[in-house]
């Protein structure tokens, strides 16, 4: 119809009828088939249950270039041409697959890596046509061989544009709500195992003449002929479904220039890595086939002889050092070179250390030490030999692929500090055997990385002696996906300063009772049962019920511990819950009536239920999200999202270190005051009397600190050269820590190759300067404490006498430093790093119903009260509390703030301010 009014013409077209969900899906997949390629930003799950992030561009012919990543900074560059696949990972990447060879494999190209390493389904499934086939809508056979039935499950926005969320009960897709109907995000469970039907081989693009080269190998072909595709080299854990080639990802059509760049990058990599070898050859090259035989006999003479035979069974020359240790001696430490197929015999003698007239048993140990394989740390090798390790023999029952790189040796060292000369031969043998089996199991099960992080990079793994090590050996013999993810979470908690028990029984101090669960967080006083789910909604409910049942059993939850049921839903699970946000989960849980699991014996059956899902972010990229529910919320008919969401964020501040690091600075300040989650602003945090984070707004606040004008104390006044050098070193360590933290955060925000390389450079620099010291706030805190003790206080308060303060288990409820001045006045020092601010916490005593700030009288009285509470266990605390209270009452107590300046890698002095606490 055309209307003419004056000189203006209006053309009214008939309104297009709104498309049904099947029609939307059909239009989206039709559009997808015409794409020149697909750019992915998503997640998948490898055979070990690890979540793999990927950023890839896949052209129509299958040419692929991009990055893969895992938690803890593991990343790899992937380039796929019609001829072959190439992968270059960093040290952390190879920790999961080849920890003994991780150093040798790092930053080098490996040809045709198995699918178990990439974690991705065969790339022929990721071309536009193959992806469209997997998402086929109405009138088209979907992956199950049956017409897909799509329905709308929700609405959202992607990059500010309205979108509809579609599902057929298993597959998920987000599509533009208006023309052009483009797919924006997809969720593919993938294999027949998750759908209960078969999956035919996807049809390659018509333009792809080399589609078959992107298959993972003959195993996939055999599995495909049986009706499903299973990742090569992946073995399902007992009781869990076989892993499926699947993904959850935002998708978009790359611009022509981006496809050209992808092709050029792949050609460049292909040309530069012409000599790249398969992983099996690279690993073999990183190991030397050398055997060492040590011959000794009963000795009653002052000098005891030994013979060492070194045989090279490999095809390349072996050059290294033969070391022999016995009874604290190293009688042999000689460089040796052995040709292929050859052997060398050496003799040595050690001093007889048996007391006169007595016979003792000693342990001889010999090793062929190659720095290029075992790392440049001969002291570490000698220490392990002294404990009885035979380092040229396989660990546990492992007969092949037994490279003992430095990380493996470090883990052996971390698990055997209790073995010394007083350890009986029987206990020593049992302990070493269990440790060897545990490490071998971790390598074979793909769980070495998080356990290494837990045991070596922190000292927060609690193990009950030899029996606990034996339990670890049994536990690691067969790990489920749930076990591996719990282990990763244990590592995250330990890095944040929490003491944890994983894989063995927890026995509280002074108790004969033992408690065994998936994870015990001793610091947070939580017992956690965690389940991984890759199936449908019914599997989620069953897993939740199982976790609740286990938490209700005997010998699981220690007295005073909270019960946490954690359900980890895979990003590509077949349930629509996998892509649900908190609001959608709450609605679905009410429909499923999960509140029926709230009734326990005298208390709720659980204190917190955590569900890990992957809802799409603002750009459609899946975002790992932990949603926390309590029985109060599940039982309540009235929805109060503000309260529950704020409570959830406080819970995550205490129990989700990854979330906390992304949103808060170590002292509890928000990284951004505008950040919201589920529509609620991040709460301001403060410490309670148990040193846990709480919302600062939970209680009224006492008056804040009143500080004098800042006085700058420059570094030139340090004077003493030794102290100046020490302060420079501490400042440099703080700068190194900050650089690594910033590089890791930048990589998490944008997992590009350049950011990954920058992160690795920062990590190498950190390891060179600080070794395995955990990168946490204590490094920065040491700069503030050192600036006060070694510079500002001696300079500004001549003659001040240092008063040692008793330590507390978690560093809370105490002052940083205390001094006595010449006139008898006590001086409290609050020491801060350059970027730290004064914190708030819940008061004690007469201030227990208030929040108090550091540098106030209320805070001083709170700490004095905490010291009094420790008097029975620590009389020194009681005496100091009495002295401080008396000084405060008499006006003989002063309180100053010393804040170190930021001078980068050099010490820049400090700032001094005094508080009015009278």
C-alpha positions in Angstrom: 0.0 0.0 0.0 1.3 3.5 -1.0 0.0 6.7 0.7 0.8 10.1 -0.9 0.5 13.2 1.3 1.7 16.5 -0.2 5.2 15.9 -1.4 6.0 13.1 1.0 5.6 9.4 0.1 5.3 6.6 2.7 5.8 3.0 1.7 4.3 0.6 4.2 5.7 -3.0 3.7 3.9 -5.9 5.2 5.5 -6.8 8.6 7.6 -10.0 8.3 6.0 -12.8 10.3 8.1 -13.7 13.4 10.1 -16.8 12.8 9.5 -19.9 14.9 12.6 -21.4 16.7 13.0 -24.1 14.1 12.9 -21.5 11.3 15.4 -19.3 13.2 17.8 -22.3 13.5 17.3 -23.2 9.9 18.0 -19.6 8.8 21.1 -19.4 11.0 22.6 -22.6 9.8 21.9 -21.7 6.2 23.8 -18.4 6.8 26.6 -20.3 8.4 27.1 -22.6 5.4 28.0 -19.5 3.3 30.6 -18.2 5.7 34.2 -18.0 4.5 35.4 -19.4 7.8 34.5 -19.5 11.5 36.2 -17.5 14.4 35.8 -19.3 17.7 36.1 -18.0 21.3 35.1 -20.8 23.6 35.8 -23.8 25.8 36.0 -27.5 25.6 36.9 -30.4 27.9 39.9 -32.7 27.3 40.1 -36.3 28.2 41.5 -35.5 31.7 38.5 -33.3 32.4 40.5 -30.0 32.2 38.7 -27.0 30.7 40.5 -25.9 27.6 39.9 -22.3 26.3 40.4 -21.7 22.6 40.6 -18.7 20.3 40.7 -20.0 16.7 40.0 -19.0 13.2 39.1 -22.0 10.9 38.9 -21.3 7.2 36.6 -23.2 4.8 39.4 -25.6 3.8 40.3 -26.3 7.5 43.3 -24.1 7.7 43.4 -23.1 11.4 45.4 -20.7 13.5 45.0 -19.6 17.1 45.6 -20.3 20.8 44.6 -22.9 23.4 44.8 -22.2 27.2 44.2 -23.8 30.5 44.2 -22.4 34.1 47.5 -21.6 35.7 48.9 -19.8 32.7 49.1 -22.9 30.4 48.8 -21.9 26.7 49.7 -23.2 23.3 49.8 -21.9 19.7 48.1 -24.1 17.1 48.6 -24.0 13.4 46.9 -26.5 11.0 47.6 -26.7 7.3 46.4 -29.2 4.7 49.6 -31.1 5.3 49.9 -31.3 9.1 49.1 -29.8 12.5 51.7 -28.0 14.6 51.5 -27.0 18.3 53.9 -24.9 20.4 53.1 -24.9 24.2 54.7 -23.2 27.1 56.2 -25.1 30.1 52.8 -25.1 31.9 51.1 -26.6 28.9 53.3 -29.7 28.8 53.1 -30.2 32.6 49.8 -32.1 32.1 51.0 -34.4 29.4 54.8 -34.8 29.7 56.0 -33.2 33.0 59.3 -34.9 32.9 60.0 -33.3 29.5 58.2 -30.1 29.9 61.3 -28.0 30.0 62.6 -29.5 26.7 59.3 -29.3 25.0 58.5 -25.7 26.0 58.3 -23.1 23.2 59.2 -25.6 20.5 56.9 -26.9 17.7 55.5 -30.4 17.8 54.1 -32.0 14.7 50.7 -33.7 14.6 49.9 -33.6 18.3 47.4 -36.2 19.4 43.9 -35.0 20.1 44.4 -35.8 23.8 46.9 -32.9 23.8 44.9 -30.3 22.0 41.6 -31.2 23.7 39.7 -30.4 20.5 37.5 -32.5 18.4 38.9 -33.2 14.9 39.1 -29.8 13.2 37.1 -31.0 10.2 34.1 -30.7 12.5 34.8 -27.0 12.9 34.6 -25.8 9.3 31.5 -23.8 8.4 29.8 -26.6 6.6 30.6 -29.2 9.3 29.4 -26.9 12.0 26.2 -26.2 10.1 25.6 -29.9 9.7 26.0 -30.4 13.5 23.5 -27.6 14.1 21.0 -28.6 11.4 17.5 -27.3 12.1 14.0 -28.2 10.9 13.8 -30.3 7.8 17.5 -31.3 8.1 19.0 -34.3 9.7 20.9 -33.3 12.8 23.8 -35.1 14.4 21.4 -37.8 15.8 20.1 -38.7 12.4 16.7 -37.3 13.4 15.1 -33.9 12.6 16.1 -31.5 15.3 13.3 -29.8 17.3 14.3 -26.4 18.4 12.6 -24.3 21.1 13.4 -20.9 22.6 14.8 -21.1 26.1 15.5 -17.5 26.7 16.6 -14.1 25.4 19.8 -12.2 25.8 22.0 -9.7 24.0 25.4 -10.1 22.3 27.6 -7.1 21.8 24.5 -5.0 22.5 22.3 -6.7 19.9 19.1 -8.7 21.0 19.5 -12.4 20.5 17.4 -15.5 21.1 18.6 -18.6 22.9 17.6 -21.8 21.2 17.9 -25.4 22.3 16.6 -28.8 21.2 17.2 -30.2 24.7 20.8 -31.0 23.9 22.3 -28.6 21.4 22.4 -24.9 22.1 22.5 -21.9 19.8 22.2 -18.1 20.1 20.8 -16.3 17.0 20.2 -12.7 16.1 16.6 -11.8 17.1 16.2 -9.9 13.8 17.5 -10.2 10.2 20.1 -11.2 9.3 19.7 -14.3 11.3 23.3 -15.2 12.1 24.4 -17.7 14.7 26.3 -16.0 17.5 27.1 -18.8 19.9 26.9 -22.6 19.9 26.9 -25.4 22.4 27.7 -28.9 21.0 27.7 -31.9 23.3 29.1 -33.8 20.3 29.2 -37.5 20.7 26.7 -40.2 20.8 27.6 -40.9 24.4 25.9 -37.7 25.5 22.9 -37.9 23.2 22.1 -41.6 23.4 22.4 -41.9 19.6 25.0 -42.2 16.9 27.0 -39.5 15.3 27.8 -39.9 11.6 31.0 -38.5 10.1 30.5 -34.8 9.3 30.5 -33.8 5.7 33.6 -31.7 4.8 33.3 -28.4 2.9 33.1 -28.8 -0.9 36.2 -26.7 -1.2 38.1 -28.9 1.2 40.2 -31.4 -0.8 42.2 -32.4 2.3 39.6 -32.8 5.0 40.9 -36.2 6.1 44.3 -34.9 7.2 42.5 -33.1 10.1 41.5 -36.4 11.7 43.2 -37.4 14.9 44.2 -40.9 13.8 43.0 -44.4 13.1 41.5 -44.6 16.6 38.9 -42.0 15.6 38.1 -43.8 12.4 37.5 -47.1 14.2 35.3 -45.4 16.8 33.4 -43.6 14.0 32.6 -46.8 12.3 31.2 -48.1 15.6 28.8 -45.1 15.6 30.5 -42.5 17.7 33.7 -40.4 17.9 36.0 -40.6 20.9 39.1 -38.5 21.4 42.3 -40.4 20.6 44.3 -41.3 23.7 41.5 -40.5 26.1 40.3 -43.1 28.6 37.1 -42.6 30.5 37.3 -42.9 34.3 35.5 -45.7 35.9 31.8 -44.8 36.4 31.9 -41.8 34.1 30.9 -41.5 30.4 33.6 -41.5 27.7 34.7 -37.9 26.8 33.0 -36.5 23.8 34.5 -34.2 21.1 32.4 -31.1 21.9 32.6 -27.4 22.4 30.8 -24.3 23.7 31.8 -21.2 21.9 30.9 -17.8 20.6 31.2 -17.8 16.8 31.4 -15.2 14.0 32.4 -15.0 10.4 35.9 -13.7 10.0 36.6 -10.9 7.6 38.4 -11.7 4.4 41.6 -10.1 5.7 41.4 -12.3 8.9 41.2 -15.4 6.8 44.1 -14.3 4.7 46.1 -13.6 7.9 45.2 -17.0 9.2 46.5 -18.7 6.0 49.7 -16.5 6.1 50.3 -17.3 9.7 50.0 -21.1 9.1 52.3 -20.9 6.1 54.9 -19.0 8.1 54.7 -21.5 11.0 54.8 -24.4 8.6 57.9 -23.1 6.9 59.7 -22.1 10.1 59.0 -25.5 11.8 59.9 -27.7 8.8 62.0 -30.0 11.1 59.3 -30.3 13.8 58.9 -33.9 15.0 55.9 -35.8 16.5 55.5 -35.7 20.3 56.6 -39.4 20.7 60.0 -38.6 19.1 60.4 -35.3 21.0 59.8 -37.0 24.3 62.2 -39.8 23.5 64.8 -37.2 22.5 64.4 -35.5 25.9 65.3 -38.7 27.7 68.4 -40.8 27.7 68.3 -44.5 27.8 70.9 -45.0 30.5 70.9 -47.6 33.2 73.1 -47.6 36.3 74.1 -50.6 38.3 75.7 -50.3 41.7 77.5 -53.2 43.3 78.5 -53.2 47.0 79.0 -55.9 49.7 79.3 -56.3 53.4 82.1 -54.1 54.7 84.2 -54.4 57.9 87.2 -52.4 56.7 87.8 -48.6 57.3 87.1 -48.0 53.6 84.1 -49.6 51.8 84.4 -50.1 48.0 81.6 -49.9 45.4 81.5 -50.4 41.6 79.2 -48.5 39.3 78.4 -49.7 35.7 76.8 -47.1 33.4 75.3 -48.5 30.1 73.9 -46.4 27.3 71.1 -48.4 25.5 70.2 -45.4 23.3 71.2 -44.3 19.9 72.9 -41.0 20.9 75.9 -40.4 23.1 75.2 -39.8 26.8 77.2 -37.2 28.7 76.7 -36.4 32.3 78.0 -37.0 35.8 78.0 -40.2 37.8 77.2 -39.5 41.5 77.3 -42.0 44.4 76.0 -41.2 47.9 76.1 -43.2 51.1 75.7 -42.2 54.8 76.0 -38.5 54.0 79.0 -38.9 51.9 79.5 -38.4 48.1 82.5 -40.6 47.3 82.0 -40.4 43.6 81.2 -37.3 41.5 82.8 -37.8 38.0 82.0 -36.6 34.5 81.3 -39.5 32.1 80.6 -39.8 28.4 79.1 -43.1 27.1 78.8 -43.9 23.4 75.6 -45.5 22.0 75.5 -49.2 23.0 78.5 -48.7 25.2 79.2 -48.8 28.9 81.6 -47.4 31.5 82.7 -49.0 34.8 83.8 -46.8 37.7 85.0 -47.7 41.2 84.9 -45.7 44.4 85.1 -46.1 48.2 83.4 -44.5 51.2 84.5 -44.2 54.8 83.0 -46.9 57.1 80.8 -45.0 59.6 79.8 -47.9 61.8 80.6 -47.4 65.5 83.3 -49.8 66.8 82.0 -53.2 67.4 78.6 -52.5 65.8 77.0 -53.4 62.5 74.7 -50.9 60.8 72.8 -50.9 57.6 73.5 -48.0 55.1 71.8 -47.1 51.8 74.0 -46.7 48.7 72.6 -44.7 45.8 74.0 -44.0 42.3 72.7 -41.8 39.5 73.7 -40.8 36.0 73.0 -37.0 36.2 72.3 -35.0 33.1 71.7 -31.4 33.7 69.9 -31.1 30.4 67.3 -33.6 31.5 67.2 -33.3 35.3 67.8 -29.6 35.6 70.8 -27.7 36.8 70.4 -28.5 40.5 72.9 -31.2 41.6 72.1 -30.4 45.3 68.5 -31.5 44.7 69.7 -34.7 43.0 72.0 -35.5 45.9 69.3 -34.8 48.5 67.0 -37.3 46.8 69.8 -39.9 46.5 70.4 -39.5 50.2 66.8 -40.3 50.9 67.2 -43.5 48.9 65.7 -42.7 45.5 67.2 -44.7 42.6 66.7 -41.9 40.0 67.7 -43.9 36.9 65.0 -46.5 37.7 61.3 -46.2 36.8 58.9 -44.6 39.3 56.3 -47.0 40.7 55.2 -49.5 38.1 56.0 -47.2 35.2 58.2 -48.8 32.7 58.2 -46.3 29.8 58.1 -42.5 29.3 59.8 -42.1 32.7 61.7 -38.9 32.1 62.6 -37.3 35.4 62.9 -33.6 34.6 63.4 -31.1 37.4 59.7 -30.7 38.1 59.5 -34.4 38.8 62.5 -34.3 41.1 61.1 -31.2 42.9 57.8 -33.1 43.6 59.7 -36.2 44.9 61.6 -33.8 47.2 58.4 -32.0 48.4 56.8 -35.4 49.4 59.8 -36.8 51.4 61.1 -34.1 53.7 60.5 -36.5 56.7 63.0 -39.1 55.5 66.4 -38.8 57.1 69.1 -41.1 58.6 66.9 -42.0 61.5 64.2 -43.4 59.3 64.0 -47.2 59.6 64.7 -49.1 56.4 61.2 -50.6 56.4 59.5 -47.2 56.7 61.9 -45.7 54.1 61.2 -48.4 51.6 57.4 -48.1 52.0 57.5 -44.3 51.9 59.6 -44.1 48.8 57.5 -46.8 47.1 54.3 -44.8 47.8 55.8 -41.6 46.6 57.1 -43.1 43.4 53.7 -44.7 42.7 51.9 -41.4 43.4 54.1 -39.4 41.1 53.9 -42.0 38.3 50.1 -42.1 38.7 49.9 -38.4 38.5 51.9 -38.4 35.3 49.9 -41.2 33.7 46.5 -39.7 34.8 47.3 -36.2 33.5 47.1 -34.7 37.0 50.7 -33.8 37.6 50.3 -30.0 37.0 47.8 -29.2 39.8 49.4 -31.6 42.3 52.9 -30.1 41.6 51.4 -26.6 42.1 49.8 -27.7 45.4 52.8 -29.6 46.9 55.8 -27.7 45.5 54.6 -24.1 45.0 52.8 -24.0 48.3 53.3 -25.7 51.7 49.6 -26.0 52.3 49.0 -29.6 51.5 48.4 -31.5 54.7 49.3 -35.2 54.6 49.1 -37.6 57.6 52.7 -39.0 57.4 53.6 -42.3 55.8 50.0 -43.5 55.9 48.8 -40.4 54.2 51.3 -40.9 51.4 50.1 -44.5 51.0 46.5 -43.1 50.7 47.7 -40.7 48.0 49.2 -43.6 46.0 45.9 -45.4 46.1 43.8 -42.3 45.3 45.9 -41.3 42.3 45.8 -44.8 40.8 42.4 -44.1 39.2 41.3 -40.4 39.1 37.9 -39.3 37.9 37.2 -36.0 36.2 35.7 -34.9 39.5 38.9 -35.8 41.3 41.1 -33.8 38.9 38.9 -30.7 39.2 38.9 -30.9 42.9 42.6 -31.2 42.9 42.8 -28.0 40.7 40.5 -26.2 43.2 42.7 -27.4 46.1 45.7 -25.9 44.4 43.8 -22.6 43.9 42.9 -22.6 47.6 46.4 -23.4 48.7 47.9 -20.6 46.6 45.5 -18.2 48.5 46.9 -19.4 51.8 44.4 -22.1 52.8 45.6 -25.4 54.4 43.9 -28.3 52.6 43.6 -32.0 52.7 43.2 -33.9 49.4 43.5 -37.6 48.7 44.1 -38.7 52.3 42.3 -38.8 55.6 42.2 -35.7 57.8 42.9 -36.3 61.5 42.4 -33.2 63.7 45.1 -32.5 66.2 44.5 -34.4 69.4 41.8 -36.5 67.9 41.8 -40.2 67.0 38.9 -39.7 64.5 39.6 -39.5 60.8 37.5 -37.7 58.2 37.7 -38.4 54.5 36.1 -36.3 51.8 36.8 -35.0 48.3 38.4 -32.0 49.9 38.8 -30.5 53.4 39.6 -26.8 53.6 41.1 -26.6 57.0 41.4 -22.8 56.9 37.9 -22.1 55.7 36.5 -25.0 57.8 34.6 -26.6 54.9 34.1 -30.1 53.7 33.6 -30.2 49.9 32.1 -33.0 47.8 32.5 -32.2 44.1 30.9 -33.9 41.1 31.5 -33.3 37.4 28.6 -33.7 35.1 28.7 -34.1 31.3 25.2 -35.5 30.8 21.6 -34.1 31.0 19.6 -32.4 33.7 18.8 -35.7 35.3 22.5 -36.3 35.7 22.9 -32.9 37.4 20.1 -33.8 39.9 21.6 -37.3 40.6 25.0 -35.8 41.2 23.6 -33.3 43.6 21.7 -36.0 45.5 24.9 -38.1 45.6 27.0 -35.2 47.0 24.3 -34.5 49.7 24.2 -38.1 50.6 28.0 -38.3 51.0 28.0 -35.2 53.2 25.5 -36.8 55.5 27.6 -39.9 56.0 29.8 -40.7 59.0 33.5 -39.9 59.0 33.2 -37.2 56.3 32.6 -33.8 58.0 34.7 -32.8 61.0 32.9 -31.0 63.8 32.4 -27.3 63.1 32.9 -27.6 59.3 30.4 -26.4 56.7 29.1 -28.8 54.2 29.5 -27.8 50.5 28.0 -29.7 47.6 29.7 -28.6 44.3 28.3 -29.6 41.0 30.7 -28.9 38.1 28.6 -28.9 34.9 30.8 -29.2 31.7 30.5 -26.3 29.3 29.4 -28.8 26.6 27.2 -31.0 28.8 23.9 -32.0 27.2 21.8 -30.2 29.8 20.7 -26.7 29.0 21.8 -25.8 32.5 25.4 -25.8 31.2 24.8 -22.4 29.6 22.5 -21.0 32.3 23.2 -17.9 34.5 22.3 -17.6 38.2 18.7 -16.4 37.6 17.9 -19.2 35.1 19.5 -21.8 37.5 17.4 -20.5 40.5 14.2 -20.8 38.4 15.0 -24.3 37.2 16.0 -25.5 40.6 12.7 -24.5 42.0 11.0 -26.4 39.2 13.2 -29.4 40.0 12.4 -29.0 43.7 16.0 -29.3 44.8 14.8 -27.8 48.2 13.8 -31.3 49.2 17.6 -32.0 49.8 17.7 -29.3 52.5 16.4 -31.4 55.3 19.2 -32.8 57.4 19.4 -34.3 60.9 19.0 -31.2 63.1 20.6 -28.9 60.5 20.4 -28.3 56.7 21.8 -31.1 54.7 24.2 -28.6 53.2 25.5 -25.1 53.9 26.3 -24.1 50.3 25.5 -25.7 47.0 27.8 -24.5 44.2 27.0 -25.0 40.5 29.7 -24.2 37.9 28.2 -23.2 34.5 29.2 -21.4 31.4 26.7 -18.7 30.5 27.6 -16.4 27.6 29.3 -13.2 28.4 28.5 -9.8 26.7 30.2 -10.9 23.4 28.7 -14.5 23.5 31.9 -16.1 24.8 31.2 -18.7 27.6 32.2 -17.4 31.0 32.9 -19.8 33.8 30.6 -18.9 36.6 30.2 -20.3 40.1 26.6 -19.8 41.4 26.2 -20.4 45.1 22.8 -21.3 46.7 21.8 -21.9 50.3 18.8 -23.7 51.6 17.2 -20.4 52.7 17.2 -19.4 49.0 15.9 -22.7 47.7 13.2 -22.9 50.3 12.1 -19.3 50.0 9.1 -18.5 47.8 10.0 -14.8 47.8 13.0 -14.0 45.6 15.4 -11.4 47.0 18.1 -11.3 44.4 20.1 -8.5 45.9 20.6 -10.2 49.3 21.3 -13.6 47.8 23.7 -12.3 45.1 25.6 -10.2 47.7 25.9 -13.2 50.0 27.1 -15.2 47.1 29.8 -12.7 46.3 31.0 -12.6 49.9 31.2 -16.5 49.8 33.2 -16.4 46.6 35.5 -13.7 48.1 36.4 -16.3 50.7 36.3 -19.5 48.7 36.9 -18.8 45.0 40.4 -17.4 44.7 40.2 -17.1 40.9 37.1 -14.9 41.2 38.5 -12.9 44.1 41.7 -12.1 42.2 39.8 -11.0 39.2 37.6 -8.6 41.2 39.6 -7.5 44.3 43.1 -6.4 45.3 44.7 -8.5 48.1 43.7 -6.0 50.8 40.0 -6.3 50.0 39.6 -3.2 47.8 37.6 -3.6 44.6 39.4 -3.4 41.3 36.5 -1.4 40.0 33.7 0.3 41.9 31.4 0.0 38.8 31.7 -3.8 38.4 28.4 -5.6 38.9 27.4 -9.3 39.0 23.9 -10.4 38.3 22.9 -6.7 38.6 24.4 -6.2 42.0 27.5 -4.1 42.7 30.6 -5.8 44.2 30.4 -5.4 48.0 33.1 -3.6 50.0 34.9 -6.1 52.1 36.3 -6.2 55.6 37.6 -9.0 57.9 35.6 -10.6 60.7 37.0 -12.0 63.9 37.8 -15.3 62.2 39.8 -13.4 59.5 37.1 -14.2 56.9 35.9 -11.6 54.4 32.4 -10.1 55.2 30.5 -7.2 53.7 31.7 -4.0 55.3 28.1 -2.8 55.3 27.1 -5.7 57.5 27.8 -3.7 60.6 28.0 0.1 61.4 31.4 1.6 61.2 33.4 3.3 63.9 35.1 6.6 63.0 37.9 6.3 60.5 41.6 7.0 61.1 42.8 10.6 61.6 46.4 10.8 60.2 48.9 13.6 60.4 50.5 15.1 57.2 52.7 12.7 55.3 56.4 13.0 55.9 58.7 11.6 53.1 61.8 9.7 54.2 64.1 9.4 51.2 66.4 6.3 50.5 69.6 8.3 50.9 69.2 8.3 54.6 69.4 4.5 54.8 73.2 4.9 55.2 74.2 1.3 55.8 75.3 -0.3 52.5 74.2 -3.8 53.6 70.7 -2.6 54.5 70.4 -0.5 51.3 71.3 -3.6 49.2 68.7 -5.7 51.1 66.0 -3.1 50.6 66.8 -2.9 46.9 66.5 -6.6 46.6 63.1 -6.7 48.4 61.9 -3.8 46.2 63.0 -5.8 43.1 61.2 -8.9 44.3 58.0 -6.8 44.8 58.3 -5.4 41.3 58.9 -8.9 39.9 55.8 -10.1 41.7 53.7 -7.2 40.4 55.0 -7.8 36.8 53.9 -11.4 36.9 50.5 -10.6 38.4 49.9 -8.0 35.7 51.1 -10.3 32.9 48.8 -13.1 34.1 45.8 -10.8 34.4 46.5 -9.4 30.9 46.8 -12.9 29.5 43.5 -14.0 31.1 41.7 -11.0 29.6 43.2 -11.5 26.1 44.8 -14.9 25.5 46.9 -13.9 22.5 50.3 -15.3 21.6 52.0 -12.0 22.5 50.4 -11.9 25.9 51.2 -15.5 26.5 54.9 -14.9 25.7 54.9 -11.9 28.0 53.4 -13.9 30.8 56.0 -16.6 30.3 58.8 -14.1 30.3 57.5 -12.6 33.6 57.2 -16.1 35.1 60.8 -17.0 34.1 62.0 -13.8 35.7 60.0 -14.6 38.8 61.4 -18.2 39.1 65.0 -16.9 38.7 64.6 -14.5 41.5 62.1 -16.1 43.9 62.1 -19.8 43.0 59.0 -21.6 44.0 57.8 -18.9 46.5 54.1 -18.5 46.0 53.2 -15.2 44.2 50.9 -13.6 46.8 50.5 -10.4 48.8 53.2 -11.4 51.3 55.9 -10.4 48.8 54.6 -6.8 48.7 53.9 -6.7 52.4 57.6 -7.6 53.1 58.6 -4.3 51.4 56.5 -2.2 53.7 57.7 -4.2 56.8 61.3 -3.9 55.7 61.0 -0.2 55.0 59.7 0.4 58.5 62.2 -1.9 60.3 65.4 -1.2 58.5 65.0 2.5 57.5 62.1 4.7 58.6 61.8 3.8 62.2 65.6 3.8 62.9 65.8 7.2 61.1 62.8 8.9 62.6 62.9 7.3 66.1 66.6 6.9 67.0 67.2 4.3 69.7 63.9 2.6 69.2 64.1 -1.0 70.5 62.4 -3.8 68.5 59.9 -5.9 70.5 59.2 -9.3 68.9 55.5 -10.2 68.6 54.2 -13.7 68.8 53.0 -15.1 65.4 49.4 -16.1 64.8 48.3 -19.0 62.6 47.0 -16.8 59.8 48.8 -13.6 60.5 45.6 -11.9 61.8 44.8 -10.4 65.2 48.2 -8.9 65.7 50.1 -5.6 65.0 52.7 -5.5 62.3 55.6 -4.2 64.5 56.1 -2.9 68.0 59.0 -0.8 69.5 59.9 0.8 72.8 61.2 4.4 72.5 63.9 6.0 74.7 61.3 7.5 77.0 59.5 4.2 77.5 56.6 5.0 75.1 55.4 2.0 73.1 55.3 2.6 69.3 52.9 0.5 67.1 53.8 0.4 63.4 51.3 -0.3 60.6 53.5 -1.3 57.7 52.1 -1.0 54.1 53.3 -1.8 50.6 53.1 1.1 48.1 49.6 0.1 46.7 48.0 -1.0 50.0 45.4 0.9 51.9 44.1 0.8 55.5 41.8 -2.1 56.1 38.6 -2.6 58.0 37.6 -5.5 60.2 35.0 -6.5 62.7 35.8 -5.2 66.2 36.2 -7.2 69.4 35.3 -6.6 73.0 33.2 -3.5 73.4 33.5 -2.9 69.6 32.3 -6.3 68.5 29.2 -4.9 66.8 31.2 -2.3 64.8 33.6 -2.3 61.9 36.9 -0.7 62.9 39.7 0.6 60.7 43.4 0.2 61.1 45.2 3.2 62.7 42.3 4.0 65.1 41.9 3.6 68.9 39.0 1.1 68.3 41.3 -1.0 66.2 44.1 -0.9 68.9 41.6 -2.1 71.5 40.4 -4.8 69.2 43.8 -6.3 68.7 44.6 -6.0 72.4 41.4 -8.0 73.1 42.4 -10.6 70.6 45.8 -10.9 72.3 44.1 -11.4 75.7 42.0 -14.3 74.2 45.3 -16.1 73.3 46.8 -15.7 76.7 46.2 -19.3 77.9 48.1 -20.7 74.9 50.5 -17.8 74.6 51.4 -16.1 77.9 53.6 -13.7 75.9 50.5 -12.3 74.2 48.8 -11.8 77.5 51.8 -9.9 78.9 52.0 -7.6 75.8 48.3 -7.0 75.9 48.6 -5.8 79.5 51.5 -3.5 78.6 49.8 -2.1 75.6 46.5 -1.4 77.5 48.4 0.3 80.3 50.4 2.4 77.9 47.2 3.4 76.0 45.5 4.4 79.3 48.5 6.5 80.4 48.9 8.2 77.0 52.2 6.4 76.4 51.2 4.6 73.2 51.8 6.0 69.7 50.6 4.5 66.4 52.3 5.3 63.1 51.9 4.3 59.5 54.9 3.5 57.4 54.2 3.1 53.7 56.9 2.1 51.3 57.2 4.2 48.1 57.0 2.6 44.7 60.5 2.8 43.1 60.2 -0.1 40.8 63.2 -2.4 41.1 65.0 0.0 43.5 64.1 1.0 47.1 62.6 4.5 47.1 62.1 5.2 50.8 58.9 5.5 52.7 56.2 7.8 54.0 55.5 8.3 57.7 52.2 9.4 59.2 51.0 9.3 62.8 47.4 8.6 64.1 45.6 10.4 66.9 44.5 7.5 69.1 44.1 9.4 72.4 
